[in-house]
């Protein structure tokens, strides 16, 4: 019971005003008793000896009963004498006036009883008001927390569509917004995971079905196991190997285990060599590849990974450039950055697809990329490698037509 935040909050909010009021009551009672006692203590009658009331000729003696506020004497009720020294070297025996003490004692009792009664009423009133205020406050404060708890349990059970409707501008409202953002992120991640599993299954299924079909045909004697058939099987096997390697690379990057062999890399020669590696494919489609890549532009990077970035971008550009088109590659320095631009003369990228173009297995034209062997992982790998080098990559539509991929890397001095 006492582990409940609501109960602890109620107890705290009730206890604080009650303790404060009890302290005030105790101080008030003590002050009243002391005040009455002082008035009795300092109403004194000087006498030369106990029990005999006389007057002295000393100017400091009392002519009548007075209330004195400067004497450090403690005279209580009754007629017990005490020693009082009003002047240095002079000693007087004094005693309190019994009748005066009795009257003051009665007044004191009545006054203190009235004070205590009023304090008791105040304590009850404060307790009731504090309890009501604490209940209302805890209900307002902890009500949304209960909703969040229920939503979190449903989220844990697998209901990723769960959201909370809490319109507040305080910390509880901020917590609710953070919860909704987390739930939306989990929902999106789960959707992407399911889509990725489906895409992986599809990409594996296609070459595996091809290999299985060829093997069945060879076994049935429908196809001869000649060089052409073996080459086709090798191509399908290589497609599977590339897909598995790409998935492994992305998984390592996600886990923060992408290992980069950093060295000083001159982008000019790297880009020129990259265009040579795709020359055969470009020629087969009659696509011209032009390069503007000056030397002496250095970055600190992994040359093999950066070559893979360029190869993936060029493969993508050639794939989407029609026969007779052109792919342009340029390298330049902009401020403190080295910039690589790959621009094709294809149809460009629909605006609605631009925000998702670097997502895994995403295809702006699914049927065409599958027909040409693309698995939808190349651009996702580009982003992982570039960001691993501390850079960025964006995709836009080039003026006129075609797509433009813009890679930015931190430049360094040799």
C-alpha positions, 0 to 999 in steps of 0.5 A, a space after each residue: 500500500 505504502 509503495 503506491 505513489 498516490 498514497 505517499 503523495 496524499 500522506 505527504 501533502 496532508 502531513 506537511 500542513 498538519 505538522 506546521 499547524 501543530 508546531 504553531 499550536 505548540 508555540 502558541 500554547 508555550 508562549 501563552 503559558 510563559 506570558 501568564 507565568 511572567 505576569 504572576 512572577 513579577 507581581 511582587 510584594 517586598 517584605 523583610 522576612 517571609 510572611 510579613 508584609 512591610 514597606 521599605 524606605 528605599 527608593 527602589 522598594 515598591 509603593 504598591 503592587 506592580 508588574 516588573 519586566 526587568 528582574 531575573 526572578 522566577 516566582 511561582 504560585 503560592 506563598 513560598 518566598 524567594 530571594 530578590 536582589 534589586 540593588 547591589 548589596 541589598 537582599 529582600 525576601 519577597 513572595 507572590 500575592 496568593 489572591 492575585 495568583 489565583 485570579 491569574 491562574 483562572 484567567 490563564 486556564 480559560 484563555 488556554 482552553 479557548 486557544 486549544 479549542 480553536 487550534 483543534 478546530 483549525 487542525 480538523 479544518 486543515 486536515 479536511 482541506 489538505 486531504 481534499 486538495 491532495 486527492 484532487 492534485 494526485 488525481 490530476 497528476 497521476 491520472 495521466 500516469 495511469 493512462 501511460 502505464 496502461 498504454 506501455 503495457 499494451 505496447 509491451 504486449 505487441 500493440 504498437 499502434 497504442 497512443 495516449 491522448 494527454 494535452 498538457 504543457 507540463 512535464 507529464 505532457 512532455 512525457 506523453 509526447 515522448 511516449 507517442 514518439 517512441 511508439 510511432 518509432 517502434 511501429 515504423 521500425 516493426 513495419 520496416 522490419 517486416 517489409 525487409 524480411 519480405 524483401 529479403 525473402 523475395 530477393 533470395 527466392 528469385 535466384 534460388 528459384 532460377 537455380 532450382 529450375 535450371 538444376 531440375 531441367 538439367 536433371 530431366 535432360 531438358 537443358 544440356 549442362 553446357 557453358 552457357 547454362 553453367 554461366 547462368 547458374 554462376 550469375 545467379 549464385 553471384 547475385 545471392 552472394 552479393 545480396 548476403 554480403 550487402 546485408 552483412 555490411 548493413 548489419 555491421 554498420 547498424 551494430 556500430 561494427 563497421 570497420 574502416 581502414 582510414 588512410 589519405 585518399 586522393 579522390 581524383 584517381 579514385 573516381 577515374 578508376 571507378 568510372 573505368 570499372 563500369 565502362 563495359 556496362 555503360 557501353 552495353 547501354 550506349 551510355 556515355 560517362 564523363 568525368 571531371 575529377 582533378 587531383 590533389 583533393 584528399 579525404 581521410 577514408 577507406 579507399 575500398 569503401 569509397 570506391 564501393 560508394 562510387 560504384 553503387 552510384 554509377 551502377 544506379 545512374 547507368 541503370 536509370 539512364 536510357 540508351 544514348 544518355 549520359 552520366 556525369 561525375 564531378 569532384 570539387 572542393 566547397 569550403 572545407 568539404 570534398 564533393 562528389 556529384 553523380 548526375 544522370 540524364 534519366 527520368 529523375 526521381 518522383 518527388 514523393 520518393 525522394 525522402 525514402 530513396 536511401 531506405 533499404 529495399 526501397 524502389 521508386 520503380 520496383 518492377 524495373 529494378 528487379 528486372 535489372 537485378 537491383 535489390 534496393 540495397 545499393 543506396 542504403 549502403 552508400 549512405 552507411 559508408 558516407 555517414 561512417 566517414 563523417 559525411 552526408 549524401 543527398 538525392 535531388 532532381 537535376 535541373 532539366 532532367 535526371 537525378 543528382 546524387 550529392 556526396 559531401 566528405 570532410 576534406 583534409 590537407 595532404 
